Amino acid sequence: MEDKALPRHIAVIMDGNGRWAAARALPRPAGHRMGVKAVKQTVENCARRGVEVLTLFAFSSENWRRPKDEVSMLMGRFLEALENEVEDLHKNQIRMRFIGNLGQLSPALRERMEGAAELTAGNRRMTLVIAVAYGGRWDIAMAAQELGRRVANGELRPEEIDDTALGNHLALAGVPDPDLLIRTGGEQRISNFLLWNLAYTELYFTDTLWPDFGERDLDAAIQHFGRRQRRFGLTSAQVEAR
């Protein structure tokens, strides 16, 4: 695949675990178990292709509204995945980063996440960002609050607040905005995910349920991206003249 067709940063809304299980008359946890396998494969496939950043929407701020037993199961599955996969990620030079309202998580889970981030901090092959208890509106609100505190402390003038200043206080500060968003499961919305950062992202929606998302599906999404002309407000003629 040509380098020009490769997104630097891919973001994924992993949808369809429950429906995958229901279609097979299996309990919902079975779908989430298969979803973890799809995560592992996607991380490996993206790293092998040279993607710089992969951001996965693991648990949204709205997901807390789900039944308590399902939330508990999801948190347990997440903790188990961290315990089982971090060493392999580290060996493969994958850096881990976590974004979201992490204070809502259990102390045990936060401890594991902090340990994973610290262990892998020096890795440079690919950055894997996991969004947990994350919401795009929450992200923007937290950035606005921090800018407000800086103004109140005399560190910043209100007129100095622009899109760059706000972007530097968002959860994804320090990494390029996503070039490509993939959403599995057939829904065509972004569900409060990275609202600021997706401003110029190419969107790819597939009916494939997340547990079934494999290498061919990833390649189809990347090929879709490669066919797009990214104009960023310019005309086609301007882009072609570059």
BAPA-274852 format. One line per field, with one value per residue: residue number from 1; residue in three letters; y, x, z negated of N, C-alpha, C, O in turn. Coordinates in steps of 0.001 Angstrom, whole numbers, plus 500000, padded with zeros to 6 digits. Each point is the difference from the previous one (the first is absolute). Layout:
N
seq	[NUM	...]
type	[ALA	...]
n_Y	[Y	...]
n_X	[X	...]
n_Z	[Z	...]
ca_Y	[Y	...]
ca_X	[X	...]
ca_Z	[Z	...]
c_Y	[Y	...]
c_X	[X	...]
c_Z	[Z	...]
o_Y	[Y	...]
o_X	[X	...]
o_Z	[Z	...]
! end
This chain:
242
seq	[1	2	3	4	5	6	7	8	9	10	11	12	13	14	15	16	17	18	19	20	21	22	23	24	25	26	27	28	29	30	31	32	33	34	35	36	37	38	39	40	41	42	43	44	45	46	47	48	49	50	51	52	53	54	55	56	57	58	59	60	61	62	63	64	65	66	67	68	69	70	71	72	73	74	75	76	77	78	79	80	81	82	83	84	85	86	87	88	89	90	91	92	93	94	95	96	97	98	99	100	101	102	103	104	105	106	107	108	109	110	111	112	113	114	115	116	117	118	119	120	121	122	123	124	125	126	127	128	129	130	131	132	133	134	135	136	137	138	139	140	141	142	143	144	145	146	147	148	149	150	151	152	153	154	155	156	157	158	159	160	161	162	163	164	165	166	167	168	169	170	171	172	173	174	175	176	177	178	179	180	181	182	183	184	185	186	187	188	189	190	191	192	193	194	195	196	197	198	199	200	201	202	203	204	205	206	207	208	209	210	211	212	213	214	215	216	217	218	219	220	221	222	223	224	225	226	227	228	229	230	231	232	233	234	235	236	237	238	239	240	241	242]
type	[MET	GLU	ASP	LYS	ALA	LEU	PRO	ARG	HIS	ILE	ALA	VAL	ILE	MET	ASP	GLY	ASN	GLY	ARG	TRP	ALA	ALA	ALA	ARG	ALA	LEU	PRO	ARG	PRO	ALA	GLY	HIS	ARG	MET	GLY	VAL	LYS	ALA	VAL	LYS	GLN	THR	VAL	GLU	ASN	CYS	ALA	ARG	ARG	GLY	VAL	GLU	VAL	LEU	THR	LEU	PHE	ALA	PHE	SER	SER	GLU	ASN	TRP	ARG	ARG	PRO	LYS	ASP	GLU	VAL	SER	MET	LEU	MET	GLY	ARG	PHE	LEU	GLU	ALA	LEU	GLU	ASN	GLU	VAL	GLU	ASP	LEU	HIS	LYS	ASN	GLN	ILE	ARG	MET	ARG	PHE	ILE	GLY	ASN	LEU	GLY	GLN	LEU	SER	PRO	ALA	LEU	ARG	GLU	ARG	MET	GLU	GLY	ALA	ALA	GLU	LEU	THR	ALA	GLY	ASN	ARG	ARG	MET	THR	LEU	VAL	ILE	ALA	VAL	ALA	TYR	GLY	GLY	ARG	TRP	ASP	ILE	ALA	MET	ALA	ALA	GLN	GLU	LEU	GLY	ARG	ARG	VAL	ALA	ASN	GLY	GLU	LEU	ARG	PRO	GLU	GLU	ILE	ASP	ASP	THR	ALA	LEU	GLY	ASN	HIS	LEU	ALA	LEU	ALA	GLY	VAL	PRO	ASP	PRO	ASP	LEU	LEU	ILE	ARG	THR	GLY	GLY	GLU	GLN	ARG	ILE	SER	ASN	PHE	LEU	LEU	TRP	ASN	LEU	ALA	TYR	THR	GLU	LEU	TYR	PHE	THR	ASP	THR	LEU	TRP	PRO	ASP	PHE	GLY	GLU	ARG	ASP	LEU	ASP	ALA	ALA	ILE	GLN	HIS	PHE	GLY	ARG	ARG	GLN	ARG	ARG	PHE	GLY	LEU	THR	SER	ALA	GLN	VAL	GLU	ALA	ARG]
n_Y	[498813	500917	500537	500270	497856	500620	498904	502240	501109	498179	500840	499302	500020	499630	499913	499778	501201	502004	501760	500897	501281	502182	501185	500476	501720	501828	498873	501444	498989	498770	501073	500033	498119	499638	500868	498672	498306	500540	499952	498101	499003	500740	499200	497941	499714	500582	498635	498266	500755	499540	498540	502086	500469	499033	500899	499288	499777	500537	502172	499547	502116	499863	499628	502076	500945	499543	498313	500239	498849	501213	501406	499107	499456	501635	500595	498754	500447	501727	499719	499038	501370	501258	499100	500024	501957	500435	498150	498990	500757	499246	497979	500341	500115	498552	501809	499768	499983	501118	499329	502026	499525	500499	502204	500048	500386	497875	499954	498488	500648	501137	498715	498877	501126	500332	498260	499766	501313	499387	498349	500656	500662	498270	499093	498750	497989	499631	501641	499014	500809	500145	499656	501165	498824	498924	502100	499529	499177	497799	498640	499896	498506	497857	499385	499459	497920	498309	499637	498740	497766	498971	499519	498169	498293	500455	497979	500610	500482	501252	502048	499545	500741	498327	500278	501704	502146	500685	500721	502117	500726	499858	498947	500937	501125	501358	500045	498780	501945	499474	498290	498502	500552	498758	499807	499003	498113	501004	499884	501335	499041	502195	500224	501960	499467	500230	500432	500131	498279	499863	501638	499190	499477	498749	500506	498771	500028	499050	498934	500362	497914	501398	499088	501173	501476	499978	498175	498120	499127	498734	497876	498564	499289	498299	497972	499157	499062	497867	499026	499770	501271	499652	500509	498682	499185	498336	501314	499362	501746	500878	498989	500322	501894	498913]
n_X	[500841	498743	502198	500331	500498	502137	498210	499994	498172	500453	498177	500068	498454	500790	499436	498707	501116	499200	500449	502008	500214	499445	501564	501224	498526	501105	501047	498670	499573	498174	498047	499191	498893	497907	498497	499704	498559	497815	499327	499569	498050	498227	499786	499232	497769	498907	499937	498599	497996	500282	498371	499502	498149	500156	498367	500470	498343	501428	500508	497925	500290	499882	502140	500655	499535	502068	499055	498807	498086	498378	498685	498415	498077	498490	498737	498170	498169	498778	498630	498018	498408	498911	498341	498079	498898	499399	499700	497989	498344	499974	499129	497786	500910	498833	499736	500464	498043	500229	498210	500071	497820	502140	499611	499453	502087	499716	499688	498419	497860	499027	499371	498057	498122	499456	498986	497783	498578	499558	498522	497875	500202	501155	498043	501210	499968	499376	498823	500372	498626	500461	498447	500826	498094	499943	500733	498919	497941	499775	500102	498171	498434	500472	499487	497861	499372	500612	498731	498162	500357	500097	498017	498821	500905	498404	499022	497914	500846	498457	500920	500617	498064	501471	499710	501266	499334	498411	500560	500736	497909	500402	498022	498837	499542	500449	497765	501138	499451	498153	501327	500484	498046	500771	498460	500539	499769	501419	500958	498176	501341	499823	497782	499606	500022	501179	498567	501147	500341	497887	501000	502036	498846	501741	498123	500433	498461	500100	499400	501914	499245	499465	498243	498387	499978	499816	501298	498801	499330	501464	500344	498445	500329	501411	499122	498755	501048	500624	498065	500535	498250	502120	497811	498907	498199	501507	501074	498182	498795	498572	498018	498354	499083	498671]
n_Z	[500000	501634	500296	502228	500451	499654	499247	499942	500707	498770	501004	497869	501643	497942	502166	498165	498471	499345	501319	499550	498168	500082	501095	498179	499927	500684	498379	498906	498043	500475	499694	497905	499469	500766	498572	498212	500302	499760	497859	498891	500478	498827	497918	499623	500056	498132	498223	500144	499362	497840	499475	500660	501215	497985	501255	497918	501502	498331	499605	500725	500690	502243	500588	499445	501982	500704	501160	498105	500280	501000	498828	498662	501046	500361	498230	499591	501232	499251	498247	500379	500840	498475	498782	501166	499856	497891	498781	500213	498682	497889	499597	499762	497938	498712	501266	497824	501103	498074	501204	499046	500007	500457	499985	502177	500715	500688	497771	499487	500177	498340	498266	500196	499511	497848	499001	500354	498845	497884	499566	500291	497875	499195	499392	501407	499027	497867	500985	498024	501581	497808	501589	498256	500224	501982	499628	501899	499609	499591	501775	501310	499372	500509	502105	500469	499407	501337	501812	499664	499945	501999	500911	499398	501153	501512	499890	499424	502034	498965	499820	497907	499174	500280	502207	500738	499784	501434	502062	499743	500383	502194	499984	501683	498145	501736	500146	501502	500995	498845	500537	498394	500963	498307	501632	498062	501195	501430	497985	500070	498481	499463	500224	501052	502169	498112	498324	498099	498623	499239	498834	499514	498163	500647	501144	498151	501655	497966	501884	501076	499699	498322	498982	501050	498319	502249	500170	500202	498040	498859	500633	499229	497891	499614	500393	498342	498257	500306	499386	497828	500589	499407	499740	498570	501070	500155	501456	501159	500773	498487	499642	501501	499201	498568]
ca_Y	[501187	501178	500786	501143	499534	499519	501016	500032	499751	499372	499882	498952	499756	498535	499790	498771	498797	499409	499457	498813	498910	499715	499293	498626	499524	499952	501123	501176	499917	499271	500995	500854	499196	500008	501372	500166	499380	500912	501097	499532	499863	501324	500631	499358	500337	501420	500166	499404	500871	501258	501036	500602	500082	499307	500364	499115	500446	498789	500160	501414	500555	499585	498565	499775	499813	498608	499217	499951	498762	500096	500932	499284	499024	500721	500468	498812	499579	500975	499724	498727	500235	500705	499054	498980	500471	501126	499558	499794	501315	500607	499304	500421	501436	500772	500896	500073	501268	499895	501284	499932	500394	498788	500003	499209	498583	499442	500186	498898	500194	501175	499607	499212	500900	500827	499130	499713	501222	500235	498966	500112	501421	500229	499279	500938	499391	500499	500379	499466	500826	499365	500967	499315	501002	501188	500656	501155	501238	500065	500361	501431	500718	499971	500920	501356	500270	500235	501323	500968	500103	500728	501418	500493	500091	501003	499366	500019	501008	499386	500121	499028	498696	499699	498561	499318	499967	499030	498675	499586	499579	498844	498719	499506	500954	499394	499051	500562	499642	498816	500137	499066	499400	498788	499531	498717	499719	500519	501325	501068	501182	499976	499652	500800	499552	500889	500972	501042	499440	499384	501063	499749	498575	499213	499065	498723	499192	498645	499156	498930	500117	500101	498730	499460	500961	499399	500660	500456	501152	501129	500414	500672	501346	500779	500258	501069	501228	500340	500541	501302	501200	500779	501368	500918	501309	500426	499418	498850	500481	500401	498804	499320	500822	499935]
ca_X	[499159	500828	500061	499095	498661	499989	499725	500912	499239	498690	499145	499000	498858	499853	498578	499387	500291	498758	499213	500712	499648	498567	499772	500455	499318	501003	499910	500756	501436	500694	500308	501089	501234	500448	500401	501380	500851	500034	500891	501384	500317	500040	501238	501096	499907	500338	501435	500723	499860	500699	499146	500700	499124	498710	499172	498844	498940	499716	498869	499626	499407	498595	499889	499702	498549	499649	499757	501185	500761	500759	501106	500972	500648	500871	501173	500800	500619	501039	501095	500595	500760	501226	500906	500460	500540	500944	501377	500179	500013	501292	501015	499819	500289	498758	499800	498594	499546	498589	499324	498643	499798	500519	499646	498780	500342	500423	501437	500786	500105	500859	501380	500485	500143	501177	501161	500179	500474	501378	500859	500126	500151	501121	499837	499805	499503	498644	499306	498652	499221	498744	499057	499187	499183	500305	498967	500547	499555	500765	501359	500025	499683	501177	500980	499516	500219	501426	500303	499396	500866	501218	499616	499766	501301	500819	500988	499519	498982	498893	500184	501008	499362	499577	499819	501233	500080	499044	500447	501134	499516	499127	500578	500917	501076	501307	499971	499223	498584	499761	499781	498947	499158	499275	498972	499423	498668	498921	499511	500719	500115	501276	499686	500706	501397	501025	499241	500894	501098	499512	499500	500346	500275	499206	499154	499760	499039	499862	499011	500698	499990	501380	500733	500341	500847	501319	501000	499388	499157	500913	500523	498919	499873	501176	499858	498991	500711	500920	499267	499440	500823	499887	500170	500163	499488	500495	499316	500707	501087	501093	500626	500719	501137	501060]
ca_Z	[500000	500104	498784	500060	499675	498629	498984	498857	498779	500198	498820	500226	499114	500087	499715	500491	499204	499492	501116	500468	499096	500123	501263	499802	498793	498939	499077	500437	499724	501068	501021	499525	500057	501389	500288	499533	501022	501142	499616	500118	501422	500623	499552	500739	501416	500171	499750	501117	501169	499774	499423	498866	498828	500072	498847	499898	499095	499237	499069	500053	498785	499991	499729	498574	499865	500282	498782	499138	500170	501241	499756	499179	500869	500921	499260	499713	501249	500297	499075	500430	501227	499633	499342	500943	501270	499917	500228	501435	500632	499686	500795	501391	500062	500050	498863	499590	499423	499639	499901	499493	498605	499370	498581	499804	500020	498720	499724	500571	501442	500222	499704	501131	501132	499745	500158	501429	500647	499563	500572	501460	500350	500903	501264	501110	501232	500184	498769	499860	499079	499586	499431	498990	499308	500794	500790	500688	499350	498752	500364	500305	498764	499132	500585	499726	498581	499770	500553	499091	498814	500375	500099	498635	499324	500659	500876	501376	500277	500742	501446	500427	500151	501363	500183	499617	498540	499486	500415	499175	498687	500167	499596	501028	500239	500214	501114	501119	500040	500839	501441	500385	498964	500389	499077	500383	499475	500832	499622	500686	499144	499287	498610	498997	499984	500569	500784	500506	500800	501236	500870	501396	500124	500944	499260	500694	499264	500537	499326	499281	498544	499555	499855	501320	500707	500174	500836	501246	499685	499782	501300	500731	499439	500403	501430	500086	499638	501074	501148	499646	500188	498769	500486	498863	500363	501301	501154	500576	500830	499124	499454	501078	500428	498982]
c_Y	[501241	500811	501145	499601	499564	501129	499957	499552	499451	499954	499008	500032	498534	499621	498629	498748	499301	499363	498762	498800	499602	499207	498533	499365	499797	501160	501152	499915	499259	500952	500885	499240	499990	501398	500278	499385	500899	501206	499591	499909	501361	500757	499440	500426	501460	500228	499466	500879	501355	501141	500544	499983	499244	500337	499170	500521	498779	500108	501481	500468	499603	498518	499688	499741	498559	499245	499812	498730	500026	500948	499310	498990	500688	500483	498827	499504	500934	499766	498721	500185	500730	499037	499029	500538	501045	499571	499789	501322	500681	499372	500427	501507	500855	500831	500069	501343	499876	501395	499787	500465	498822	499941	499210	498502	499534	500245	498903	500193	501200	499651	499214	500893	500874	499182	499705	501212	500267	498996	500264	501414	500253	499348	500953	499376	500501	500386	499443	500814	499282	501060	499258	501055	501354	500513	501253	501319	500195	500495	501506	500822	500043	500950	501447	500375	500322	501356	501096	500191	500807	501489	500595	500192	501019	499428	500179	501115	499356	500036	499064	498600	499853	498490	499226	499870	498977	498579	499475	499553	498830	498710	499495	500991	499258	498944	500619	499586	498764	500367	499193	499514	498808	499725	498706	499925	500639	501355	501068	501294	499875	499891	500699	499596	501032	501114	501080	499424	499426	501025	499727	498527	499366	498904	498752	499149	498637	499234	498874	500244	499894	498649	499386	500891	499459	500786	500530	501233	501246	500511	500725	501430	500885	500317	501081	501340	500461	500581	501393	501126	500902	501457	501025	501429	500527	499441	498796	500437	500415	498800	499322	500764	499940	499109]
c_X	[500879	499930	499002	498572	499876	499695	501061	499273	498632	499275	498883	498926	499631	498576	499569	500287	498727	499170	500669	499621	498540	499697	500384	499388	500982	499781	500894	501497	500791	500389	501161	501333	500561	500442	501426	500974	500120	500896	501452	500421	500150	501250	501177	499997	500367	501501	500815	499945	500685	499123	500688	499175	498709	499235	498726	499024	499507	498751	499677	499445	498528	499821	499767	498521	499566	499738	501285	500821	500819	501187	501100	500770	500994	501275	500928	500731	501158	501222	500738	500856	501304	501025	500618	500806	501105	501427	500275	500025	501349	501116	499943	500124	498751	499883	498513	499706	498500	499406	498573	499945	500411	499719	498746	500293	500463	501489	500863	500206	500894	501467	500603	500255	501236	501275	500283	500557	501460	500963	500311	500333	501104	499872	499610	499413	498593	499440	498586	499286	498684	499131	499032	499261	500194	498744	500583	499590	500734	501417	500122	499725	501208	501077	499598	500214	501464	500425	499426	500834	501263	499723	499827	501301	500931	501060	499664	498967	498880	500205	501076	499413	499507	499898	501253	500115	499040	500436	501145	499589	499023	500733	501040	501121	501322	500040	499184	498534	499807	499813	498787	499279	499275	498944	499413	498548	498848	499446	500855	499910	501291	499827	500894	501465	500886	499379	500884	500973	499550	499556	500266	500333	499114	499268	499724	499097	499848	498951	500657	499951	501429	500703	500427	500965	501424	500876	499405	499138	500854	500542	498933	499828	501160	499949	498952	500661	500907	499316	499431	500968	499766	500335	500199	499597	500471	499118	500800	501196	501207	500743	500852	501230	501157	501156]
c_Z	[500000	498721	500004	499630	498547	499023	498903	498735	500384	498657	500316	498919	500175	499587	500517	499204	499536	501098	500583	499134	500160	501260	499909	498753	498848	499038	500454	499670	501072	501131	499594	499981	501421	500421	499567	501015	501231	499713	500211	501457	500670	499590	500792	501462	500260	499802	501169	501247	499815	499530	498741	498715	500290	498736	500022	498958	499232	499140	499935	498663	499887	499652	498529	499777	500283	498698	499193	500209	501283	499838	499203	500831	500940	499301	499660	501224	500358	499112	500410	501251	499707	499406	501000	501172	499889	500290	501484	500750	499792	500835	501461	500173	500214	498729	499678	499342	499757	499858	499515	498553	499116	498514	499694	499906	498626	499778	500628	501494	500312	499760	501164	501217	499842	500185	501457	500732	499648	500643	501461	500473	501018	501356	501133	501258	500337	498640	500045	498931	499711	499333	499086	499181	500675	500701	500626	499371	498671	500285	500246	498751	499068	500523	499717	498536	499719	500549	499110	498744	500309	500151	498603	499232	500642	500926	501475	500133	500817	501508	500524	500180	501438	500158	499625	498490	499423	500351	499155	498606	500090	499669	500998	500317	500170	501079	501130	499913	500871	501468	500437	498758	500597	498941	500538	499531	500732	499627	500670	499195	499209	498489	498965	499859	500682	500844	500615	501022	501336	501041	501480	500258	501070	499230	500839	499110	500682	499198	499209	498504	499480	499832	501328	500771	500067	500954	501300	499771	499778	501334	500819	499508	500444	501493	500257	499699	501142	501223	499735	500339	498789	500311	498880	500367	501337	501110	500494	500829	499151	499458	501063	500444	499009	500458]
o_Y	[500073	500079	500339	500854	499532	500986	498921	499300	500639	499585	499934	500003	499595	499890	499559	498914	498782	498912	499078	498913	498813	499120	499188	498948	499057	501009	499780	500451	500282	499874	500340	500586	500165	500149	500741	500556	500107	500504	500733	500436	500198	500685	500757	500306	500308	500736	500610	499993	500760	501157	499230	499774	500156	499712	500002	500314	499261	499030	500810	499191	499905	499583	498886	499446	499645	500493	499812	500034	499439	499718	500141	499849	499505	499913	500121	499589	499557	500039	499950	499433	499702	500042	499599	499293	500215	500710	500390	500175	500624	500709	500010	500550	501019	499468	500138	500534	499419	500876	498957	500408	499302	498925	499656	499218	500811	500121	500276	499771	499938	500466	500214	499823	500194	500494	499991	499870	500396	500374	499796	500252	500932	500166	500969	500711	500375	499381	500243	499944	499646	500585	499157	500981	501036	499222	500728	500927	501115	500845	500649	501038	501031	500671	500833	501129	500932	500716	501035	501121	500802	500826	501097	500882	500193	500727	499784	500220	499136	499047	499840	499091	500729	499263	498880	498938	499260	499093	498794	499474	499599	499982	499352	499854	499071	499547	500831	498924	499751	500957	500382	499545	500112	499980	499953	500858	499786	500614	499804	500958	498927	499848	499360	500092	500306	500241	500369	500589	499831	499636	500276	499668	500340	499325	500078	499649	499909	500196	499374	501090	499297	499887	499199	499655	499796	501166	501106	500907	501092	501207	500970	500911	501160	501089	500833	500981	501189	500698	500665	499848	500521	500344	501046	500955	501008	499155	499823	499356	499754	499991	499574	499416	500492	499832]
o_X	[500955	498958	499439	499191	498943	500737	500427	500569	499244	500571	499522	500296	499482	499701	500433	499585	499868	499453	499318	499747	499674	499138	499576	500442	499868	499411	500988	500816	501180	501071	500848	501055	501202	500886	500718	501067	501068	500675	500780	501094	500895	500607	500835	501052	500664	500627	500991	500933	500138	500414	500509	500535	499411	500463	499267	500389	499136	499260	500851	499643	499465	498920	499595	499621	498842	500341	501075	501230	501095	501095	501183	501211	501108	501097	501224	501157	501036	501135	501229	501087	501034	501184	501154	500848	500734	500722	501056	500793	500546	500859	501016	499623	500046	500079	499179	500797	499288	500602	499398	501009	499157	500072	499750	499127	500317	500752	501093	501094	500821	500882	501153	500987	500753	500988	501156	500893	500791	501079	501128	500038	499892	500881	499273	499776	499730	500331	499259	500363	499260	500384	499226	500603	500103	499160	500749	500808	500398	500519	500908	500628	500265	500673	500843	500381	500298	500771	500635	500169	500455	500833	500484	500096	501126	500896	500849	499191	500283	499648	500139	500688	499112	500097	499907	500359	500363	499911	500116	500826	499418	501224	500970	500670	500312	501082	499129	499674	500801	499297	499289	500632	499347	500300	499511	499533	498848	499311	501193	499336	500601	500987	500540	500573	499796	500429	499804	500224	500819	499345	499137	500678	498823	500587	499691	500359	499894	499865	499346	500340	500826	501149	500933	500400	500652	499740	500331	499970	499651	500054	500304	499776	499797	500396	500172	499767	500066	500637	499521	501214	498902	501156	500605	500689	499477	499140	501167	501049	501148	501230	501121	500930	501092	500977]
o_Z	[499226	499349	498958	499638	499577	499966	499589	499163	500732	498991	501132	498805	501041	498811	501064	500403	500121	499819	500447	500520	500026	499990	500823	499538	499219	500385	500700	500804	500208	500593	500824	500244	500207	500842	500671	500260	500603	500897	500608	500359	500821	500823	500495	500562	500989	500762	500400	500803	500959	500057	499186	498915	501069	498896	500989	498876	500472	499839	499632	499144	498896	499584	499667	498968	499777	498924	500570	499951	500048	500487	500307	499843	500206	500552	500058	499916	500495	500475	499982	500109	500598	500337	499850	500543	500964	500700	500499	500925	500911	500524	500695	501035	500688	498893	500907	499229	500818	499378	500257	499425	499437	499403	498845	499623	499130	500967	500494	500515	500915	500722	500372	500714	500955	500545	500424	500837	500857	500461	500449	501204	500797	500844	499784	500980	501141	498989	500952	498825	500918	498987	500453	499564	499343	500452	499349	499930	499663	499271	499483	499791	499382	499218	499666	499693	499253	499362	499800	499520	499185	499627	499722	499147	499543	500429	500864	499099	500830	500695	501212	500464	500440	499019	499498	499491	499085	499172	499780	499254	498992	499876	499605	501022	499254	500372	499744	499499	500901	500326	500929	499047	501037	498807	501129	499251	499621	500815	500234	500397	499932	499281	499097	498915	501175	501129	501158	501058	500903	500977	500833	500972	500120	499155	501189	498876	501223	498793	499166	499540	500583	500427	500041	501112	498976	500299	500426	500833	500449	500233	500694	500797	500361	500414	500890	500705	500309	500788	500918	499857	499804	500246	500235	499642	500476	499752	499652	499972	500370	499950	499720	500556	500284	499270]
! end
